[in-house]
Each structure stands twice: as structure tokens, then as C-alpha cells.
Amino acid sequence: MARAGATLLGVLLFALLAGFAAGEEDCYHDIIRCCNETIKKEGPYISPSQVCRREVRKADMPCVCHILTAYDERTVSPEKLVRCAHDSGVDLPVGSICGTQSLPTPSPTREKFRCGG
């Protein structure tokens, strides 16, 4: 009986974690879709739309940044993604990784990470 309970617990834990992973992927794709004009690599930074801001506030942005791959960075700018998050009221922790880049430690003259690209 105890073995069956442990097996059931393992299956439930796996299902729960798989659901979280799927949700993170969905948030990632929602951000890419809704914020494309703002975070695309080419061209100047464009302020996020209200729809984009809403999606950013709903998403787990550290996770979205973590999911971003070097392959994605061919079309998505990590700097613009971080700036988009900031402009939407979501600041990522210093030292976070966004794609292949890490957010720098703020200098005494610069309190927040603001990318221009």
C-alpha cells in the first residue's frame, strides 16, 4: 500500500511539474506574439502596446528570459525584452540571465538596467 501511495505521489508530482513547464512555454509564446514589434531585433525600440504590457505583467518574466535561446536571439533582442518588461512595470533581478546575456550589476550612477538597443 505504501509503495502504491509513493508511486501515485510521484505521478502527481510529475503531472504538476509538466503543467508548470507547459504554462511557461505558453507565456513565452504569448510574449513573443504580443510584443513582437517591441522586442524584435531589427529596428529601434518601440514602446510596448497595452496588450503587450498586460501579457508581460501576467508572465513569469525571469522564466521567459530563461527560455529564450541563442536561436531565438536571431530575431528577438534580449535587451529590448528586458526594457519592455521594465516599461511594463516588471523589473528583473540584477544578475538574471535573459537569453545568452546577464543583467549587469548597477553602478553607483545607474540604479536600473536600461538597454538602448
C-alpha positions in Angstrom: 0.0 0.0 0.0 2.8 2.4 0.9 4.5 1.7 -2.4 1.3 2.4 -4.4 1.0 5.7 -2.5 4.6 6.7 -3.3 4.0 5.8 -6.9 0.8 7.9 -7.1 2.6 10.8 -5.4 5.4 10.6 -8.0 2.9 10.6 -10.9 1.0 13.6 -9.4 4.2 15.5 -8.9 5.4 14.8 -12.4 2.0 15.9 -13.8 2.1 19.1 -11.7 5.7 20.0 -12.9 4.8 19.2 -16.5 1.8 21.6 -16.3 4.1 24.3 -15.0 6.5 23.8 -17.8 3.8 23.9 -20.4 2.4 27.1 -18.8 5.9 28.7 -19.0 6.1 27.8 -22.7 2.7 29.4 -23.3 3.7 32.6 -21.6 6.9 32.7 -23.7 4.9 32.4 -26.9 2.3 34.9 -25.8 5.1 37.5 -25.1 6.8 36.8 -28.4 3.4 37.1 -30.2 2.0 40.1 -28.4 5.3 42.1 -28.0 6.9 41.3 -31.4 7.1 45.0 -32.5 8.8 46.0 -29.3 11.3 43.1 -28.8 12.2 42.3 -32.4 16.0 42.5 -33.0 15.8 44.8 -36.1 14.9 48.5 -35.9 14.6 50.9 -33.0 12.9 50.1 -29.7 9.1 50.8 -29.8 7.2 51.3 -26.6 5.1 48.2 -25.7 1.4 48.3 -26.5 -1.2 47.9 -23.8 -1.8 44.2 -24.8 2.0 43.6 -24.6 2.2 45.3 -21.2 -0.7 43.2 -19.9 0.9 39.9 -21.1 4.3 40.9 -19.6 2.6 41.6 -16.2 0.9 38.2 -16.3 4.0 36.3 -17.3 6.9 34.9 -15.2 9.5 37.1 -17.0 12.6 35.5 -15.4 11.3 32.2 -16.8 10.5 33.8 -20.2 14.1 35.2 -20.3 15.5 31.8 -19.3 13.6 30.0 -22.1 15.0 32.5 -24.7 17.7 30.7 -26.7 20.6 31.8 -28.8 18.5 30.6 -31.8 15.6 32.9 -30.7 18.1 35.8 -30.4 18.4 35.8 -34.2 15.0 37.7 -34.2 14.4 38.7 -30.6 16.5 41.2 -28.7 17.1 40.3 -25.0 17.9 43.9 -24.3 14.6 45.0 -25.7 12.8 42.2 -23.8 14.3 43.5 -20.5 13.4 47.1 -21.4 9.9 46.0 -22.4 9.5 44.3 -19.0 10.7 47.4 -17.2 8.4 49.7 -19.2 5.5 47.3 -18.3 6.3 47.6 -14.6 8.3 44.4 -14.2 11.9 44.7 -13.2 14.1 41.5 -13.5 16.5 40.8 -10.7 20.1 42.0 -11.2 22.2 39.1 -12.3 19.3 37.4 -14.1 20.0 35.7 -17.4 18.0 36.8 -20.4 18.8 34.6 -23.3 22.5 34.5 -23.6 23.0 37.7 -21.6 23.1 38.6 -17.9 21.8 41.8 -16.4 24.7 43.8 -15.1 25.2 44.9 -11.5 24.1 48.5 -11.3 26.8 51.1 -11.0 26.6 53.9 -8.3 25.4 56.3 -11.1 22.9 53.9 -12.7 20.3 52.2 -10.5 18.3 50.3 -13.1 19.3 48.3 -16.1 18.1 50.2 -19.2 19.1 48.9 -22.6 19.0 51.1 -25.6 19.1 48.6 -28.5 
